[in-house]
Amino acid sequence: MRAARLIRMALLLQSSPGLTAAGLARELDVSERTVIRDVQALQEAGVPVRSARGRAGGYRLAPGHRTRLTTLRPTEAETLYLSGLPTALRDLGLSDAADTARLKLAATLLPSLRAAAESSAHRFHLDAPAWFREPSAPELLPELARAVWSDRIVELSYARPGRDGRPPRTVTRPLEPYGLVLKAGVWYVVGRLPGDGPGGGGWRTYRVDRVTALSPAPGADEPFVRDPSFDLAAHWRAHCAAFARTLLRITVTLRLTEHGLRRLPAVLDPAGADSVPQAAPAPDAAGWVTLDVPVESEDVAFGQLTALGADVEVLAPAGLRARFRAYARSLAELYGAEPGGGQR
């Protein structure tokens, strides 16, 4: 732990000469007293750290001295691809490796290029978690990430939520973990069930926060052979599209004004909006258009379509139409009275 901190301190002094004890303490997340002790340790190890008092003071390396610690280790190089995702790095347990990698990179850059790199970090930041959700890293995420890096088959226990009145249950199966995805603050693992043939036993996606147990798969002493054609980003896009389509379980028949037809894609879920025809069907004599739209449920459709007001009429299913009829009556009663509940 201390050795890694000393390396980071030497790199900080090389890339940002003149840092004070307070500045180093902030960068290294230690006390100023610890900084002073670490400076002494570097000096005793032969690193020529100089200190100066006054306005232009601080710690710096002797003129002409450069550390030879800038060769990136594999883990540090890999974290550079995640350097714009501080939450992801923290969840994966890679924050320290990323900090060291960035310092090593900064130490190798010319001053002009170093300034450009720092400028971009000051101008762009990616905050992955959704609003109004306190991000929390699943307990088993770092261990699962190590299995992904090393291509090790794991035995995974997963709490499957109950559906359609069925109780929740836990399933356990071996998995070849191909990748991890952070979506709106939630981590998912994408993997393949071990099996014969190029497709293995099929692809699976699990929420990591529902993984209850994780261990090396029995008898799986060697890394699994990854499918070289697998593209995590493409696989995830296809998975999301297929998942969105499975949510569209019923079809409603609508009659819309021209204005309602234009607004319809804005009130539907994206998967449902994609089903709205680009070319409008022929309107009837009154100028209304009739079409079928897939939706998740009658409850969801009611919440979405009320935004269209009198520009939409639900023709089917009958239950949803009856719900809109009752809603219209309640509005008429409410707005037929004086404000505050008085009678006209």
C-alpha positions in Angstrom: 0.0 0.0 0.0 2.7 2.5 1.0 4.9 1.5 -1.9 2.1 2.3 -4.4 1.6 5.6 -2.7 5.3 6.5 -2.9 5.3 5.7 -6.6 2.2 8.0 -7.1 4.0 10.7 -5.1 7.1 10.5 -7.3 4.9 10.7 -10.4 2.9 13.6 -9.1 6.1 15.5 -8.5 7.3 14.8 -12.0 4.1 15.8 -13.7 3.2 18.7 -11.3 6.3 20.1 -9.8 5.8 22.6 -6.9 3.0 20.8 -5.1 2.8 21.7 -1.5 2.4 19.2 1.4 -1.3 20.2 1.5 -1.7 19.6 -2.2 0.0 16.2 -2.1 -2.1 15.3 0.9 -5.3 16.0 -1.1 -4.1 14.1 -4.1 -3.0 11.0 -2.1 -5.8 11.2 0.5 -3.5 11.2 3.5 -2.4 13.7 6.2 0.3 16.3 5.7 2.4 14.5 8.3 2.2 11.3 6.2 3.3 13.4 3.2 6.4 14.6 5.1 7.3 11.0 6.1 6.8 9.8 2.6 9.1 12.5 1.2 11.8 11.5 3.6 11.3 7.8 2.5 11.8 8.8 -1.2 14.9 10.8 -0.3 16.3 7.9 1.6 15.6 5.7 -1.5 17.7 8.0 -3.7 14.9 10.0 -5.3 16.1 13.7 -5.3 13.0 15.4 -3.9 13.7 19.1 -3.1 11.6 21.4 -1.0 11.4 25.1 -1.1 9.6 27.6 1.1 7.7 30.7 0.1 5.2 31.6 -2.5 6.9 29.6 -5.3 7.8 26.8 -2.9 6.6 23.3 -2.6 8.1 19.9 -3.5 9.8 19.1 -6.8 12.3 16.7 -8.2 15.9 17.9 -8.8 16.4 19.5 -12.3 16.8 16.9 -15.0 15.6 14.0 -12.9 12.8 11.8 -14.3 11.5 8.7 -12.7 11.6 5.4 -14.7 8.2 4.3 -13.3 6.1 5.3 -16.3 5.7 1.9 -17.9 2.0 1.0 -17.7 1.1 -2.3 -16.1 -1.7 -4.3 -17.9 -4.3 -3.4 -15.3 -3.4 0.2 -15.4 -3.6 0.3 -19.2 -7.0 -1.4 -19.2 -8.4 1.2 -16.8 -7.6 4.0 -19.2 -10.6 2.9 -21.2 -12.8 3.5 -18.2 -11.1 6.7 -17.1 -14.2 8.7 -17.9 -16.4 6.6 -15.6 -15.3 7.3 -12.1 -18.3 5.5 -10.6 -17.5 2.4 -12.6 -13.9 2.4 -11.6 -14.9 2.7 -7.9 -17.4 -0.1 -8.2 -14.9 -2.4 -9.9 -12.2 -1.6 -7.3 -9.9 0.0 -10.0 -9.7 3.6 -8.8 -6.2 3.4 -7.5 -5.0 1.7 -10.7 -6.6 4.3 -12.8 -5.1 7.2 -10.8 -1.6 5.6 -11.2 -2.1 5.0 -14.9 -3.1 8.6 -15.5 -0.1 9.9 -13.5 2.2 7.7 -15.5 0.7 8.9 -18.7 0.9 12.5 -17.6 4.6 12.0 -16.7 5.4 10.9 -20.2 3.7 13.9 -22.0 5.3 17.1 -23.0 4.1 20.1 -20.9 1.9 21.4 -23.8 0.2 18.0 -24.3 -0.2 17.6 -20.6 -2.1 20.8 -20.4 -4.4 19.7 -23.2 -5.1 16.4 -21.4 -5.9 18.3 -18.2 -8.1 20.7 -20.1 -10.3 17.9 -21.5 -10.8 16.5 -18.0 -12.0 19.9 -16.8 -14.5 20.2 -19.6 -16.0 16.7 -19.9 -17.4 14.4 -17.3 -19.7 11.4 -17.6 -22.1 10.7 -14.7 -23.5 7.2 -15.4 -26.1 6.6 -12.5 -29.7 7.8 -13.0 -31.2 10.7 -11.1 -32.7 10.2 -7.6 -30.9 6.9 -7.1 -28.1 6.4 -4.6 -25.5 4.3 -6.5 -24.3 1.3 -4.6 -21.8 -1.3 -5.9 -22.9 -4.9 -5.7 -20.8 -6.8 -3.2 -19.7 -9.4 -5.6 -18.9 -7.0 -8.5 -15.1 -6.8 -8.0 -14.8 -10.6 -7.8 -16.9 -11.0 -10.9 -14.8 -8.4 -12.7 -11.7 -10.4 -11.9 -13.3 -13.4 -13.5 -14.1 -11.3 -16.6 -10.5 -10.1 -16.9 -9.1 -13.6 -16.5 -11.7 -15.5 -18.6 -12.5 -17.9 -15.7 -15.7 -19.9 -15.6 -17.7 -19.2 -12.5 -20.5 -20.9 -10.7 -23.1 -18.2 -10.2 -26.2 -18.2 -7.9 -28.9 -15.7 -9.0 -32.1 -14.6 -7.2 -34.8 -14.7 -9.9 -37.8 -12.5 -9.0 -41.2 -14.1 -8.9 -43.6 -13.4 -11.8 -47.3 -14.1 -12.5 -48.0 -15.0 -8.9 -45.0 -17.4 -8.6 -42.6 -17.0 -5.6 -39.0 -15.8 -6.2 -36.4 -18.6 -6.5 -32.6 -18.9 -6.7 -30.9 -20.7 -9.6 -27.3 -21.8 -9.8 -25.4 -22.5 -13.0 -21.9 -22.2 -14.5 -21.2 -19.2 -16.6 -18.5 -18.0 -18.9 -18.5 -14.2 -18.0 -17.7 -12.3 -21.2 -18.3 -8.7 -20.0 -19.9 -6.2 -17.6 -22.3 -3.4 -18.6 -23.3 -0.4 -16.5 -26.8 0.8 -17.5 -28.4 3.7 -15.7 -26.4 3.0 -12.5 -27.2 -0.8 -12.6 -24.5 -3.4 -13.4 -25.2 -6.4 -15.6 -23.0 -9.4 -16.5 -23.2 -10.8 -20.0 -22.0 -14.4 -20.3 -22.4 -17.7 -22.1 -23.4 -21.1 -20.6 -20.6 -23.6 -21.2 -21.5 -26.1 -23.9 -20.3 -27.7 -27.1 -20.3 -25.9 -30.5 -19.6 -22.3 -31.4 -22.8 -21.0 -29.7 -22.0 -22.8 -26.4 -25.1 -23.3 -24.2 -26.6 -19.9 -25.0 -26.1 -16.3 -23.9 -27.4 -15.0 -20.6 -27.6 -11.5 -19.0 -27.9 -11.1 -15.2 -28.2 -8.1 -12.9 -25.1 -8.3 -10.7 -27.0 -7.0 -7.6 -29.1 -10.2 -7.8 -26.1 -12.5 -7.8 -26.1 -14.0 -4.3 -23.1 -16.3 -4.5 -20.0 -16.6 -6.8 -17.2 -19.2 -6.9 -14.8 -20.8 -9.4 -16.7 -23.5 -11.4 -15.6 -27.0 -10.2 -13.1 -28.5 -12.6 -12.6 -25.3 -14.6 -8.9 -24.9 -14.0 -8.1 -23.3 -17.3 -9.4 -20.1 -18.9 -12.3 -20.5 -21.3 -11.8 -19.8 -24.9 -13.6 -16.6 -25.9 -15.6 -16.4 -29.1 -13.4 -14.0 -31.2 -16.5 -12.7 -33.0 -18.3 -11.6 -29.8 -18.9 -7.8 -29.7 -20.1 -6.7 -26.2 -21.5 -3.4 -27.4 -23.4 -4.9 -30.3 -24.7 -7.8 -28.2 -26.0 -5.3 -25.6 -27.8 -3.2 -28.1 -29.5 -6.3 -29.5 -30.4 -7.5 -26.0 -31.9 -4.1 -25.1 -34.0 -4.0 -28.2 -35.3 -7.5 -27.7 -36.0 -6.8 -24.0 -38.0 -3.7 -24.9 -40.1 -5.7 -27.4 -40.9 -8.3 -24.8 -42.5 -5.6 -22.7 -45.1 -4.9 -25.4 -47.7 -7.5 -24.4 -51.0 -6.1 -25.6 -52.3 -4.1 -28.6 -54.6 -1.1 -28.4 -56.7 0.3 -31.3 -56.7 4.0 -31.4 -58.5 6.7 -33.4 -56.4 9.9 -33.6 -56.7 13.4 -34.9 -53.8 14.6 -37.1 -52.4 16.5 -34.1 -52.7 13.4 -31.9 -50.9 11.2 -34.5 -48.0 13.6 -34.6 -47.8 13.6 -30.8 -48.3 9.9 -30.3 -44.6 8.8 -30.6 -43.7 11.4 -27.9 -46.0 9.8 -25.3 -45.2 6.1 -26.0 -42.2 4.0 -24.9 -39.5 4.0 -27.5 -40.2 0.4 -28.5 -43.9 1.2 -29.0 -43.1 4.5 -30.8 -41.1 2.5 -33.3 -44.3 0.7 -34.3 -46.1 3.9 -35.3 -46.1 3.9 -39.1 -44.0 6.6 -40.8 -46.6 7.0 -43.5 -50.0 7.9 -41.9 -52.9 5.6 -42.7 -55.7 7.2 -44.7 -58.0 9.4 -42.5 -61.7 8.9 -42.4 -64.3 11.4 -43.5 -63.9 13.4 -40.2 -60.1 13.5 -40.6 -59.3 10.8 -37.9 -56.8 8.0 -38.4 -57.2 4.5 -36.9 -54.2 2.3 -36.1 -53.1 -0.5 -33.8 -50.2 0.2 -31.3 -48.4 -2.3 -29.0 -48.2 -1.3 -25.4 -46.9 -2.9 -22.1 -50.3 -3.1 -20.3 -53.6 -1.3 -20.1 -52.4 0.6 -17.0 -49.3 1.9 -18.9 -51.4 2.7 -22.0 -53.9 4.7 -19.8 -51.1 6.8 -18.3 -49.5 7.5 -21.6 -52.6 8.2 -23.7 -54.2 10.6 -21.3 -51.5 13.1 -22.3 -53.2 13.3 -25.7 -56.5 14.5 -24.3 -59.3 14.8 -26.8 -56.9 14.0 -29.7 -57.2 10.3 -29.1 -60.2 7.8 -28.8 -59.5 4.3 -27.6 -61.6 1.8 -29.6 -60.2 -1.4 -28.0 -59.7 -3.3 -25.8 -63.1 -2.7 -24.2 -61.7 -2.5 -20.6 -59.4 0.3 -21.5 -62.1 2.2 -23.4 -64.4 1.9 -20.3 -61.6 3.3 -18.2 -61.3 6.3 -20.4 -65.1 6.8 -20.4 -65.1 6.8 -16.5 -62.1 9.2 -16.5 -63.9 11.6 -18.9 -67.0 11.6 -16.7 -65.0 12.3 -13.6 -63.3 15.2 -15.3 -66.7 16.6 -16.6 -68.1 16.4 -13.0 -65.0 18.1 -11.6 -64.9 20.9 -14.1 -68.7 21.3 -14.2 -68.6 22.5 -10.6 -67.4 25.8 -9.2 -63.7 25.8 -8.3 -63.1 24.2 -4.9 -66.1 21.9 -5.1 -69.0 24.5 -5.2 -72.1 24.0 -7.3 -72.9 26.2 -10.3 
